[in-house]
Amino acid sequence: MTASRAVNNQRGVSDATRAKVQLLAAQLGYAPNRMAQKLSSGQSRVLGVLVTDLDKPYNSSVVAGVVRAAAAAATEVLIYSLVDRDRRPTGNVPKLLQQFTDGVIAVLPYEQGFMEMLSQGQVPVVTIDTPSEQTGFVSIGADDYGGARKALAYLGELGHKRIAFVAGEEKLESARARHRAYDDAVAILGLEPLVLQGHHKLAGGRAAGESIARMKRKRPTAVFASNDVSAFGVLTALQSYGIKVPEDISVVGFDDLPAAAQVHPALTTVRQPIEELGRSAVNTLLALLSGLDAAFSQVTLPTELIVRQSTAPPNRH
């Protein structure tokens, strides 16, 4: 029992004894058995993360925020990433998460079967970018609608009337909110609407940019993309056709990924606190585990317009 207390940093052991036991445990290659810990204490000090498309910069940044916040709370993270988005998760996933973790953070779990799977478990769940009214779980998200309206209002203030929108992955509530903001801006600002599909992908943005570049009449003077990755594709396509940004067409993205400040020209975009979403999810989940009720079922973090070199007033010539 003394060795167990020392290795697991529990009370009832002197500092000298704790140091000796932990040194010996390290030399012997001993590691705590998380499953046994959970059986004995009710907690494993491990949080589960369920994430799709971990290769996407947004998702990986959110998970980075989760990992850092968990480490600060002396808690470990077990990540399950679904590579094939069309494959329904198996029944083994909830069993593993329930056995080895105290709670689960679900990042963009919009694939069929995810919510049903999570609701069958016996651990608390916090979702990111999935409204709580759709799931019954506490949800963390950003002000997607407000951020998109800021971007479109800024383009309107610059004098743009023909603003194209490169839509995102419509399964996501965040993408739908940004699309609603565009539709409302069209009505309020009297814009000439043009919606192209980008699916939040580089190739999708490139295809949308090529379609715009090939337009002979009423070419948009500005493009608002639903995320930075598709905005990067738009930039690449326009420049390959000899169209100057922002002199000929302004481009705005959404996310403020690190690469947004590195592309040429540097991308004007809406900054959402991506890593903070992960940190907030961890803090909320730890509060639930400690027996506290969440103050709100839906937590919305603010967004901010970051103006860089990819936007300018429309060229009147």
C-alpha positions in Angstrom: 0.0 0.0 0.0 2.9 2.4 0.8 4.4 1.7 -2.7 1.0 2.2 -4.3 0.5 5.6 -2.6 4.0 6.7 -3.5 3.8 5.8 -7.2 0.3 7.4 -7.5 1.2 10.6 -5.5 -1.3 9.9 -2.8 -1.2 11.1 0.8 0.2 9.2 3.7 3.8 8.8 2.4 6.7 11.0 3.4 8.6 12.9 0.7 11.7 10.8 1.3 9.9 7.5 1.0 8.0 8.7 -2.1 11.2 9.8 -3.8 12.8 6.4 -3.1 9.8 4.4 -4.3 9.4 6.4 -7.5 13.1 6.1 -8.3 13.0 2.4 -7.9 9.8 2.1 -9.9 11.4 4.1 -12.7 14.5 1.8 -12.7 12.3 -1.3 -12.8 10.1 0.1 -15.7 7.0 0.1 -13.5 3.9 1.9 -14.8 0.5 2.2 -13.1 -2.2 0.0 -14.4 -4.9 2.5 -15.4 -7.7 -0.1 -15.5 -6.9 -1.3 -12.1 -6.7 2.3 -10.8 -10.2 3.0 -12.1 -11.6 -0.1 -10.5 -10.1 0.7 -7.2 -10.5 4.5 -7.1 -13.3 5.1 -9.6 -11.0 7.3 -11.7 -8.2 6.6 -14.1 -7.0 10.3 -14.6 -7.4 9.7 -18.3 -9.7 11.6 -20.6 -10.8 10.2 -24.0 -10.8 12.2 -27.2 -13.0 11.1 -30.1 -12.0 13.0 -33.3 -12.5 12.7 -37.0 -10.0 13.8 -39.6 -7.1 14.3 -37.2 -5.0 15.4 -40.2 -7.0 18.6 -40.6 -5.2 21.6 -39.1 -8.3 22.8 -37.1 -8.8 19.4 -35.5 -5.2 18.8 -34.6 -5.0 22.3 -33.1 -8.1 21.6 -30.9 -6.6 18.3 -29.8 -3.4 20.1 -29.0 -5.3 22.4 -26.7 -6.9 19.4 -25.0 -3.6 17.7 -24.4 -2.0 20.8 -22.9 -4.9 21.5 -20.6 -5.0 17.9 -19.5 -1.3 17.8 -18.8 -1.7 21.0 -16.7 -4.3 19.1 -14.7 -2.0 16.0 -14.3 -4.4 14.1 -16.5 -3.5 12.0 -19.5 -5.3 11.7 -22.9 -6.4 8.7 -24.9 -7.2 9.7 -28.6 -9.4 7.7 -30.9 -9.3 9.0 -34.5 -11.7 7.8 -37.2 -9.8 8.0 -40.5 -12.6 6.6 -42.7 -15.4 9.1 -42.2 -18.0 6.8 -43.9 -17.3 3.9 -41.5 -19.7 3.6 -38.6 -17.8 3.3 -35.3 -17.9 -0.2 -33.8 -19.2 -1.2 -30.4 -15.7 -1.6 -29.1 -15.1 2.1 -29.0 -17.6 3.0 -26.2 -16.4 0.0 -24.3 -12.7 1.0 -24.5 -13.5 4.6 -23.6 -15.7 3.6 -20.6 -13.0 1.2 -19.3 -10.0 3.4 -19.6 -11.2 7.0 -19.3 -13.1 9.1 -16.9 -14.9 11.2 -19.6 -14.9 11.9 -23.3 -14.4 15.0 -25.4 -15.9 14.6 -28.9 -14.5 16.8 -31.7 -16.7 17.2 -34.7 -18.5 13.9 -34.2 -21.1 14.5 -37.0 -20.8 11.0 -38.6 -23.8 8.7 -38.2 -23.8 6.8 -35.0 -21.4 8.8 -33.0 -23.9 10.5 -30.6 -25.9 7.3 -30.2 -22.6 5.5 -29.3 -21.6 8.1 -26.8 -25.0 8.2 -25.1 -24.7 4.5 -24.4 -21.6 5.0 -22.2 -21.5 5.7 -18.5 -19.0 8.5 -18.6 -19.7 12.3 -19.0 -19.2 13.8 -22.5 -18.4 17.2 -23.7 -18.6 18.0 -27.4 -16.9 20.6 -29.6 -18.7 22.2 -32.5 -21.9 20.2 -32.0 -24.8 22.1 -30.5 -26.1 20.7 -27.2 -29.7 20.8 -28.3 -28.8 18.2 -30.9 -27.0 15.9 -28.5 -28.0 16.6 -24.9 -24.3 17.0 -24.0 -22.5 20.1 -22.9 -21.0 21.7 -26.0 -18.1 24.1 -26.6 -18.1 26.2 -29.7 -17.1 29.6 -31.2 -19.2 32.5 -32.4 -19.2 31.3 -36.0 -22.2 33.4 -37.1 -20.9 36.6 -35.4 -17.4 36.1 -36.8 -18.7 35.6 -40.4 -20.9 38.7 -40.1 -17.9 40.8 -39.0 -15.9 39.6 -42.1 -18.8 40.3 -44.5 -19.5 43.7 -42.8 -15.8 44.6 -43.3 -15.9 43.7 -47.0 -19.1 45.8 -47.3 -17.4 48.7 -45.6 -14.5 48.5 -48.2 -17.1 48.9 -50.9 -17.5 45.3 -52.2 -21.0 44.4 -53.6 -20.1 41.2 -55.4 -18.9 38.8 -52.7 -18.7 35.1 -53.4 -19.0 32.6 -50.6 -17.0 29.3 -50.6 -19.2 27.1 -48.4 -17.8 24.5 -46.0 -18.8 21.1 -44.8 -22.5 21.5 -44.3 -22.8 18.6 -41.9 -21.1 20.9 -39.4 -23.1 23.4 -37.4 -20.2 25.9 -37.7 -20.3 25.7 -41.5 -24.1 26.2 -41.5 -23.8 29.2 -39.2 -21.3 30.9 -41.5 -23.5 30.2 -44.4 -26.5 31.7 -42.6 -24.3 34.8 -42.0 -23.6 35.1 -45.7 -27.3 34.7 -46.6 -28.2 37.4 -44.1 -25.5 39.7 -45.3 -26.7 39.3 -48.9 -30.2 40.5 -47.7 -29.0 43.3 -45.4 -26.1 44.7 -47.5 -27.8 44.1 -50.9 -25.0 41.9 -52.2 -25.0 40.0 -55.4 -24.9 36.3 -54.2 -22.7 33.6 -55.5 -22.2 30.4 -53.5 -19.6 27.8 -54.4 -18.8 24.5 -52.6 -15.4 24.2 -51.0 -16.1 21.5 -48.4 -13.4 23.0 -46.1 -10.7 21.4 -48.3 -7.7 22.9 -50.2 -8.8 21.2 -53.4 -12.4 22.5 -52.9 -11.1 26.0 -52.5 -8.9 25.7 -55.5 -11.8 24.5 -57.6 -14.0 27.4 -56.4 -11.2 29.8 -57.2 -10.8 28.4 -60.7 -14.5 28.8 -61.3 -14.3 32.5 -60.2 -11.2 33.1 -62.3 -12.9 31.8 -65.5 -15.9 34.0 -65.1 -16.2 36.5 -68.0 -19.0 38.7 -66.6 -19.7 40.0 -63.1 -16.7 38.4 -61.5 -16.8 38.8 -57.7 -14.5 41.5 -56.3 -14.2 39.6 -53.0 -14.4 36.0 -51.7 -15.3 34.9 -48.2 -14.3 31.3 -47.6 -15.8 29.2 -44.8 -12.3 28.2 -43.5 -8.7 29.1 -44.0 -7.8 25.9 -45.8 -10.3 26.5 -48.6 -9.2 30.2 -48.7 -5.6 29.0 -49.3 -7.0 27.0 -52.3 -8.8 30.1 -53.6 -5.6 32.2 -53.3 -3.6 29.5 -55.2 -6.2 29.3 -58.0 -6.6 33.0 -58.5 -2.8 33.6 -58.6 -2.4 30.8 -61.1 -4.7 32.6 -63.4 -2.8 35.9 -63.0 -5.4 37.5 -60.8 -3.9 39.7 -58.2 -5.0 39.5 -54.6 -6.1 42.0 -53.2 -5.8 44.4 -56.2 -8.3 42.4 -58.4 -10.1 40.2 -55.8 -10.0 40.3 -52.0 -10.0 37.0 -50.1 -11.1 36.4 -46.5 -10.9 33.1 -44.5 -12.0 31.8 -41.2 -10.0 30.1 -38.4 -6.7 32.0 -38.3 -4.5 29.0 -38.6 -0.8 29.7 -38.2 -0.3 29.4 -42.0 -2.7 32.3 -42.5 0.0 34.8 -41.6 2.6 33.0 -43.7 0.9 32.8 -47.1 1.3 35.6 -49.7 -0.4 37.8 -49.3 -1.1 37.3 -45.6 -4.7 36.2 -45.2 -7.4 38.4 -43.7 -9.4 36.0 -41.6 -11.7 35.5 -38.6 -9.8 34.2 -35.6 -11.5 31.7 -33.5 -9.8 30.5 -30.3 -9.1 27.0 -31.6 -6.8 25.7 -28.7 -9.0 27.5 -26.2 -11.9 25.3 -27.4 -9.9 22.3 -26.3 -8.8 23.8 -23.0 -12.4 24.9 -22.2 -13.6 21.4 -23.0 -11.1 19.9 -20.6 -12.0 22.3 -17.8 -15.7 21.7 -18.3 -15.2 17.9 -18.3 -13.1 18.0 -15.2 -15.7 20.1 -13.4 -18.4 17.5 -14.4 -16.2 14.8 -13.0 -15.8 16.6 -9.7 -19.6 16.7 -9.3 -20.2 20.2 -10.5 -23.1 21.0 -12.9 -22.2 23.0 -16.0 -23.4 26.6 -15.7 -24.4 26.5 -19.4 -25.2 23.6 -21.7 -23.8 25.6 -24.6 -20.5 27.6 -24.2 -19.7 30.1 -27.0 -16.3 31.6 -27.2 -15.8 34.9 -29.1 -14.2 35.4 -32.5 -12.2 38.3 -33.9 -11.6 39.7 -37.4 -7.8 39.8 -38.2 -7.1 42.2 -41.1 -4.0 41.4 -43.1 -2.9 42.0 -46.7 -5.4 39.9 -48.7 -8.2 42.6 -48.6 -8.6 46.0 -50.2 -11.3 48.2 -51.7 -12.6 46.9 -55.0 -10.7 47.9 -58.2 -13.0 50.3 -60.0 -11.2 50.1 -63.3 
